[in-house]
Amino acid sequence: MTCDETRLLLHAYLDDELDAAQSAAVLAHLAGCAACTARYEGHARLREALAQPDLYRPAPEALRERWLAAQPSAPATARPRRGPIALALAAGFAGALLLTSPAWIGGLRAPGAADHAVIAQAISGHLRSLQPQHLMDVVSTDRHTVKPWFEGRLDFSPQVKDLAGQGYPLAGGRLDVVGGRTVAALVYRRHLHVINLFQWPDGGAGSGSRQVQEQGYTAIEWSGDGMRYVAVSDVEEQELQRFVREFRAGVPLR
């Protein structure tokens, strides 16, 4: 880790917001860099000083009263009354829905809703992994260490590929849950960014490739080689697309 990278992570390190791998990398850099250590100690002193209770000052009551008086009062709006015809139509429609077959109700669901739910769960898994101590169960850049770790923990063998030469070094892996089943989550890095790659057996449910952007994250889902994959990260959209291309073209560990 360079000094520039460490400076970007110092505040998060102080607040214990980094994952295990990032915390270890920052700690290792601080151990050998006097300049970054001095900067870290300065941040720590400032953080401690700002946390002193003597700095707290309640707002004067007069200021609170002025603020409340300046707030516009929302005008009351009368709720329109429904006539007897409208009420009768609503009741009739509700009765029709109760008599409708469950199959027809299921058909109202938007196409691909289940697939989107899976991608949304993968994004949630990515967000959970960014919390301290949640990123990896096995920490290693060696795919010969990461892949055997999953043996006996899953009912399938995940595809693990070495993409360090393409700029996406393997950092480790963990178990996660997507779509109600336990899946493998491989962790790759792109500079300071984390890429979570979730995978599990496809089971013949492959439906091509799709891409979703949500909460500032990009997720790309695809199927191949009997497996289903979802890659999630906050890297640039084109960067994640390149990662997917490199992974699909890479040679899996046997």
ChimeraX attribute file (.defattr): number of C-alpha atoms within 10 A of each C-alpha:
attribute: neighborCount
match mode: 1-to-1
recipient: residues
	/A:1	14
	/A:2	11
	/A:3	14
	/A:4	9
	/A:5	13
	/A:6	19
	/A:7	15
	/A:8	11
	/A:9	17
	/A:10	20
	/A:11	16
	/A:12	14
	/A:13	19
	/A:14	15
	/A:15	10
	/A:16	14
	/A:17	16
	/A:18	22
	/A:19	18
	/A:20	18
	/A:21	17
	/A:22	19
	/A:23	20
	/A:24	13
	/A:25	13
	/A:26	21
	/A:27	15
	/A:28	12
	/A:29	18
	/A:30	19
	/A:31	10
	/A:32	10
	/A:33	12
	/A:34	11
	/A:35	10
	/A:36	20
	/A:37	16
	/A:38	12
	/A:39	14
	/A:40	19
	/A:41	12
	/A:42	12
	/A:43	15
	/A:44	16
	/A:45	12
	/A:46	11
	/A:47	14
	/A:48	10
	/A:49	12
	/A:50	12
	/A:51	11
	/A:52	9
	/A:53	8
	/A:54	8
	/A:55	9
	/A:56	9
	/A:57	7
	/A:58	6
	/A:59	8
	/A:60	8
	/A:61	9
	/A:62	9
	/A:63	10
	/A:64	11
	/A:65	10
	/A:66	10
	/A:67	10
	/A:68	11
	/A:69	10
	/A:70	9
	/A:71	8
	/A:72	7
	/A:73	8
	/A:74	6
	/A:75	6
	/A:76	6
	/A:77	6
	/A:78	6
	/A:79	6
	/A:80	6
	/A:81	8
	/A:82	9
	/A:83	8
	/A:84	9
	/A:85	9
	/A:86	11
	/A:87	12
	/A:88	12
	/A:89	11
	/A:90	12
	/A:91	12
	/A:92	12
	/A:93	11
	/A:94	12
	/A:95	11
	/A:96	11
	/A:97	13
	/A:98	10
	/A:99	8
	/A:100	11
	/A:101	10
	/A:102	10
	/A:103	8
	/A:104	10
	/A:105	10
	/A:106	9
	/A:107	9
	/A:108	8
	/A:109	10
	/A:110	8
	/A:111	9
	/A:112	10
	/A:113	10
	/A:114	12
	/A:115	16
	/A:116	15
	/A:117	13
	/A:118	17
	/A:119	28
	/A:120	18
	/A:121	16
	/A:122	27
	/A:123	26
	/A:124	14
	/A:125	20
	/A:126	27
	/A:127	17
	/A:128	14
	/A:129	20
	/A:130	17
	/A:131	14
	/A:132	15
	/A:133	16
	/A:134	16
	/A:135	29
	/A:136	21
	/A:137	16
	/A:138	18
	/A:139	17
	/A:140	16
	/A:141	17
	/A:142	15
	/A:143	20
	/A:144	14
	/A:145	14
	/A:146	22
	/A:147	21
	/A:148	13
	/A:149	16
	/A:150	19
	/A:151	12
	/A:152	9
	/A:153	13
	/A:154	14
	/A:155	12
	/A:156	15
	/A:157	18
	/A:158	23
	/A:159	19
	/A:160	22
	/A:161	22
	/A:162	20
	/A:163	18
	/A:164	14
	/A:165	7
	/A:166	13
	/A:167	13
	/A:168	20
	/A:169	18
	/A:170	23
	/A:171	22
	/A:172	25
	/A:173	28
	/A:174	21
	/A:175	17
	/A:176	20
	/A:177	14
	/A:178	22
	/A:179	14
	/A:180	9
	/A:181	8
	/A:182	15
	/A:183	22
	/A:184	25
	/A:185	30
	/A:186	27
	/A:187	26
	/A:188	25
	/A:189	19
	/A:190	18
	/A:191	12
	/A:192	11
	/A:193	13
	/A:194	20
	/A:195	23
	/A:196	28
	/A:197	24
	/A:198	28
	/A:199	26
	/A:200	23
	/A:201	19
	/A:202	16
	/A:203	9
	/A:204	10
	/A:205	12
	/A:206	17
	/A:207	13
	/A:208	10
	/A:209	13
	/A:210	14
	/A:211	16
	/A:212	14
	/A:213	16
	/A:214	11
	/A:215	9
	/A:216	8
	/A:217	16
	/A:218	21
	/A:219	25
	/A:220	20
	/A:221	25
	/A:222	19
	/A:223	21
	/A:224	13
	/A:225	9
	/A:226	12
	/A:227	19
	/A:228	21
	/A:229	25
	/A:230	24
	/A:231	27
	/A:232	27
	/A:233	25
	/A:234	18
	/A:235	19
	/A:236	12
	/A:237	15
	/A:238	10
	/A:239	13
	/A:240	20
	/A:241	17
	/A:242	13
	/A:243	19
	/A:244	19
	/A:245	11
	/A:246	17
	/A:247	19
	/A:248	15
	/A:249	10
	/A:250	14
	/A:251	13
	/A:252	13
	/A:253	12
	/A:254	9
